[in-house]
Amino acid sequence: MSLFNGKRLDDHTFKLDIERMRMGWYADKYFVNIATMLQNLSEQGYLYQGQQPLLPGGISADNIATGDIEVEMQWFTRRPGKTVVVGVDKALTMLQHATGYFKDGKFVNTAQDLEVWAVQDGDVVNYDGDIHKVQPVMRVRGRYRDFAVLETSTLGILARASRIATNVYNTQIAANGKPLMFFPARFDVHEVQAADGYAYLIAVQRYNLDYAEDTDTYVSTDAQGDWWGGFGGGTISHSGIASFLGDTAEATLAFSRVLPMNIPRIALVDFTNNSIGVSLQVCQAMFEKYYELILQGDHEEAGRYILYGVRLDTSSSLRDEAVQPLGDPVLDLGVNPRLVFKTRQALDSAYLDWDLPDEALKAAKQYCENVKIVVSGGFNVEKITKFETLHVPVDIYAVGSSLFSNYGPTNTDFTADVVRVKVHGEWIDMAKVGRRAVDNPDLVRVW
C-alpha cells in the first residue's frame, strides 16, 4: 500500500497491544532477559571489564557503558529469489510506540532517539544465496536495551506478511493476471486476517505494477480488507444450497433477489457432483428471470439476475459425473482441465436448448458466454501453471492454504542482526561470523 500511495499505515490501523508489547509480553524471553540485564547494568553504572574485546587496533575498551550500548541492527530475509516485502509499516509502528524503558512504573518512550531506515511495503528484495549480499528491509541505530524486546514481534510481522505477499505474487504470475480469490481465512486463526488481506492487496498491486496489468482483488472476509477499505465477497455456499434442499438453481435465484446488486452472483455447482448439469440449470433459471424483467422494462431489477459465474469445487476424492474415466484415474478427480473445458462448452451453447423466440437468441447467447468459470480446491502455483499451459478456460482462481506455504523455496523467515556498535562515538563492525552490515539503496530515512 505505501509504495503505491506514498503513505504509511499507523496505529490507527493496527491497534497494537502497546502496553503488553512494552513489557515484553510478545518477546522471546531471552530478549527480555537481555534488556533487563542491560538496564540494571546502566543503573549500576557498570563499565566494560572484559579482557578480550573484539575491537580494531587503536580503539580502547575503557569507559564503555555496556548497559547503554548503542547498536546498528538490520532486518532481512533469505528467501530465494524475489521477496515482496510487507509488514514494514507495522514493524515501524511497534518501534514508534514501544521503544523505551520503565522507570518508577512508568514507561519512558525513547523512539525519538532512534535512527531508522526502512523500505516501503510493496518494495522487493532479492537473494541469490550469498549471505553477504542480503538486502535489509529495516535498519535501526539506537540504544539496544530500549528496543531489544521488539525483535520477535517485528520479525514476526515481516515474515508472515512477506511470505503471504510473495506467495500471492508468484501465484498471480502463474495465473497470467487472472484474478485470484483470496480464500485462506478458514485455515488460520481469525486474528491474522487483516494483516493477511493487506499482504494480498500489496502483492496484487506489485504484480500490476511489474506486469502492467489491472487485476482485480477479491477477499473473502471483511476483516481481510480492514486495513485498506476492502470488503469480503464470495459465492453461494454448500450450506446455503443444503438450506434449499439441494436445489442450487432456487438458492441462486433467492440469493439474487435478496442480496445487494454489488455482490457478484456466483453459483457453487458441485453439490450433487454434477457440475455441468447444475451449471445449466442455474444459467437457464437466472436468464429466464433476467429476460422476463428486461421485457417488462425493469432493467435495474434485471441486473440482479445476471449470473456472474459458476464455481467448480469438486472434491479431490471424487470424479464429476461429466468426466468419463480416461487413462490415469487420479487425473480424473477433483477440478481438472477436462471438467472446465466441458463446462465452458456447455455454457456457451446452453441457450440453443432453451425454448426461446428468435428475438431473444442474441441476448441469451451473450448471457451464456459471459458467465465466468471460477475454480477452487487445491489450487497452487503448480496446478495453476498446468492449467494455464493447457489454456484451460478458467476466469478466476480461488486459492487458499497454499498461500501459507513456508518451506523450501517459499521459506520467508526473517532475521535481525546487530552488525555494528558505537564505541567512543565511532561505529565499529560487530557482527557474528558469517554476517556483516549490508546496504540497500531502497532504504529511506524514516526518523
Secondary structure, DSSP 8 states (H G I E B T S, - for coil): -HHHHS----HHHH---HHHHHTTTTS-HHHHHHHHHHHHHHHHT-----S-----TT---TT--GGG-EEEEEEEE--SEEEE---HHHHHHHHHHH-EEEETTEEEE-GGG-EEEE--TT-EEEE-S-GGG---SEEEEEEHHHHGGGHHHHHHHHHHHHHHHHHHHHHHHHTTT--EEE--GGGS-GGGHHHHHHHHHHHHHHHHHHHT-----EESSTGGGTTTT--------HHHHHHTTT-HHHHHHHHHHHS-TTS--EEE--TTS-HHHHHHHHHHHHHHHHHHHHHTT-HHHHGGG---EEEE---TT---TTS---SSGGGGSSS-HHHHHHHHHHHHHGGGGS---HHHHHHHHHHHHH-EEEE-SS--HHHHHHHHHTT---SEEEE-GGGG--SGGG---EEEEEEEEEETTEEEE---TT------TT-EE--
